């Protein structure tokens, strides 16, 4: 697979050819093939079928949209799709596509079957999105010359490509854009069992010894997220090397992650501050997200995209029409005791 990066300043595609993609991916711990991918079995099966069918018909697969919280494998799957099809991948993101010209430059440089990966696709400006419609549907861009009665259009044919979009906020995508994706899949949080498999595979690639209790403890503290389990594995590896005998066990995970502020169910300082803010300043809610963000001095987007999805998943907070509320489990986790129907 060839990974190409679009250079917005110079309007060129710079390509880095990775031999079988082995080197960069061993370092990044990302699987390169669907057969290596752990978890999300329905999504993997959908992709296997689409890729095999595309191969049999000798045509690119339908455009793919992945949505779900950060760190669950959207970018990894885009790379895998390109790799499995033996094609290149061009990587860009919604906010990087400021003008129509940015997108047209990329589209006209795509080779037959290339994957165009657009991260944070919900942040594409409306004016740029318009160019995507004919590109995705007819593999064409329409140029308009002159104005008014002299207006003429010229249709420029593109190579057939596969658009892979990723978003943490599928609700912000316009219906016309959403409808142009033939494959539309949600990535969900991973089970502890799958995270154990992922962390054992990663430890093998990093050549670090880990026992079952260590793998389980890391998985329990990783908020259902492969990116987090791999990041914490690296922190614990450092800790084990410096403070112990280099082996990762339940004890080393506990000590290393306590130091990192990651508690026994994987909540970070920011997660706890978020819950505590609602309790201390807003009596447990309901309270609007903007008010929480202002009190915490954090970006609303960070709270909505990064903090809230897992807290909602484990039921520590609930979203109501009048705002966010902390649940009984959320109160208890932070050590507040229930007195009558009031927590203190
Ligand atoms: N590394 C990160 N995510 C992974 C996954 N889903 N399967 C295998 N290895 C991974």
Boltz pocket constraint, residues with backbone or C-beta under 6 A from the ligand:
constraints:
  - pocket:
      binder: B
      contacts: [[A, 29], [A, 30], [A, 31], [A, 36], [A, 37], [A, 38], [A, 39], [A, 72], [A, 73], [A, 76], [A, 198], [A, 201], [A, 226], [A, 227], [A, 230]]
      max_distance: 6.0
